[in-house]
Amino acid sequence: MKNENNLIKATVEEALPALNFRVVTESGEHVLAHLAGRLRLHRIRVVAGDTVLIELSPYDSKRGRIVRRF
């Protein structure tokens, strides 16, 4: 189940190799995020400048995954 508390709106700053992205949250934090499986499965393209919803890792606040693109 998804934890709704860790979902944060962010902007993609840079696309990195292997479907990783450097994103900036609304609070100005830099996070390294990868695409969630559903986005990979449906081949949703994410490029620099997109607004996305990320889910932060419970273990490391500098890592997360992109769960939605707006």
N, C-alpha and C positions, 0 to 999 in steps of 0.2 A: 504494500500500500504506500501511496505517496504521502509524505509528510508536508502538509500545506504550509507549515510555519517557515520552512526554509526556501520558499519560492521568492525570487527577487527579480525585478525588472532590470535589464542591463542593455548596453549597446555594444555591438561587436566592433572592436578596434582593429583587429588584424586576424587574417586567416593564416593558420600554420599548417604544416604537412600533417597527414594522417587524420584529417577531419578534427583537428584541434583548433581552438580559437582563443584569442586573448580578448576578454570582454571587460568593460568598465561598468560597475554597478551605479545606481543612482546616487549612492553615498560617496562615489569616487574611488572605490576599492578596485584593484586589478585582480582578475580571476582567470585562471586557465581552465577552459571548459571544453568538453567534447560533446559530440552529438548523441542524443539518446537513440536507442534502437529503432523506435517508431519513425523518427525523422530519417534515419538511414534507409529503412525499409521502403518508405514512400518517396525517397530521393528528393527531400525538401532541400533546396539550395539556400545556404546562408552565406552572405557576403558582408564585407566591411560596411558599417553604417546601419545595418539592420537592428531593430529593437527585438530583443528576445527575452524569454523567461527562463531563468536558470535555477536549478536546484543545487544548493550548496552541499558538499560532503559533510557528514556529521563528524568526520575525523580531522579534516583539514579545511579551514575556511578559505584557502587560496585556490581550491579546486572545486569543480562542479560539472554539471552536465546541462546542456541546452535541451529543454523539454518542449518549447514552443517558440515559433517565430511569428511576429505580428506584421 
